[in-house]
Amino acid sequence: MRIRLFLIVAVGLLAIAVYTFPMWAEYVYGEEVVIDSPMPGLAPEQIAKFERLPQNVQNAYLELNEVAPSLARALVQARIAGDVPVPPENQAMPQSIGEPTVLTRVPLAEFELTYQEIPLVHSSSGTVAIYQMPDDRLL
């Protein structure tokens, strides 16, 4: 009778330990353990942000991850990092020989590329400014 009770309690404790493994695993291994990561190498908070991306964008990054994992991880980290403040010493525009002329400010939604299609991992949104330099270069 005591052996049966001992086995039932032992199996129950084992089941609880397996079920709660993600909660106590970091204490055993000394670092946070990520289970079932869609993109290996991302921190847990980055995985949550990655999973909030649209499904077609996630699929594009996962396809890239099969070919070039380090590039895919770097692109995902850059995409989910948000706005990164520019240091003050890099905010000022360098002086040029002649001042550039702003040609136009076009919303990217209206900006069409007829010669190529932009892959999802390189997509963007916002506005673009086209500058004409004194030597007629366009930036």
N, C-alpha and C positions, 0 to 999 in steps of 0.2 A: 504494500500500500504506500509506504513512504517513497519507494523507488519511483512509482508512477507519478506521484505528486512532484517529486524532484525533477523528473523528466519533463512534465508539463510546464513547470515554472521555467526550467532551463530553455526549452524551445520557445516559450513566450518571450523571455528576455532576449534571446537571439533574434527573434522576429522584430522586436522593438529596436534593437541595435541596427539591424539592416535597414529598417525603414527610416531611421533618423540619422543615417550615415552622413549625409551632406552637412548636417548641423555640427557634428563633433569631429569630422575628419580633419579640419584645419588644426585642431589641437594635437592630433596624433602626428600629422605630417609636418607641422610647423609653418605651413602656408596654406592659403585658400585653395581648395581643390575644385576644379571646374569639371562638371560631369556633362557629357553630351553637348559639347561646344560645337556650334555649327561652323565656326571659323577658328581653328586652333591658333593659340597664341594671344588671344584677346583676354583682357581682364574681365571679371564678371560684370562690372558696370558697363563695359564696352559691349559685351554680349547683349545686354538688355537694350542698349541703343541700336545695335545692329539688327535685332529682331523687330524694332519699330520701323525700320526702313521698308519701303514698298517691296512686295514679293519679287517683282521683276528685277529690281535693283539687287536684292539679295542673291537671286539666281545668277546675275551677271558676275557678281563678286565671287560666288562659289565656283563658277566655271573658270574664272581667272585663277582661282586658288588651286585648281587641278594642274594648271600649266606653270604658274609662277607664284608659289605660296608667299614668299616674302614681299613681293610687289602687291599682291592682293591684300595682305595684312596691312601694309603701309597705306594703301589707298583707303581702306576701311577706317583706319585710325584717323587719317586726315579728314575724312568725310564726317565722322561722328564727333570730332574734337570741338566743333563749333568755331566761333570767332576767336582768333588768337590776337591779342593786342600787339601792335607794332611798336618796337622800342622807339623812344623819342628821337634818337640820333638817326633812325632810318625813315622818319616821317617826312622830313624836308626833301623837296625835289632838288636834284642837283642842278646847278646853273648850266645853261647851255649857251651857245654862241648867239642864237636867235630864239625868240620865244615861239613855242609851237602854237598853232592855231587849232582850236577845237572845231572839227568839221561838223559833227553831229552827235547827238545822244540818242541812241536807239534802244528801246526795251528789247531784251533778248527774245521775248516771245514773238516779236515781229521780225527778228533778224533771221533770215533764211540762208542756209548754205545749200546751193543747188548742185555743187560738185561732189559732195560727200555727205554721208550720214554720220552723226556724232554717236559713238557708242554710249550706252547708259552709264558706264563708269566715269565718263568724261563730261557728263551733262552738267548744266549750270542754269541758274536763274538770276534775274536782276537786270541791270542796265549796263551798257557798254559805251565808252567814250572813244571816238576815233580821233587821233591827233595827227596833224600834218606838220612835220618838222621843216625848218628852213630849206633843207636839201631835198624837199618833196617826198621824204619817206613817210609812210603811214604807220602809225602805232595803234 
